[in-house]
Amino acid sequence: HTMAAALAIARFRPQAPLIVVAGSMRLYRSLALVRGVSPLLSAAVFGTGTRTGTGPQACLVQAGEWLVSQGLAELGDQVVLVSASSSACERADTLRTIRLSLDGSTG
């Protein structure tokens, strides 16, 4: 919902790609100005995804598909997911490492 977590991570200039799922065009455009951040406008957030549905799991699937299509990751790679623990929470307060899969399952 906000740029706070992306800015906090980007300031350390990580070597790994920082992909941020944006739920609005305004946030997407703002994130595009941050060095080291690749914003991804999520159709899943807008509810327009044809097969992925909506919600956090759908966003994760869409981000995984994008990472694989761009050659930034392969299926089975570990990725770090920073997110809010609930939809009511706007601040990122959860950090998980997951194995990338296109079916939405995490391991």
Secondary structure, 3 states (H helix, E strand, C coil): CCCHHHHHHHCCCCCCCEEEEECCHHHHHHHCCCCCEEEEECHHHHCCCCCCCCCHHHHHHHHHHHHHHCCCCCCCCEEEEEECCCCCCCCCCEEEEEECCCCCCCC
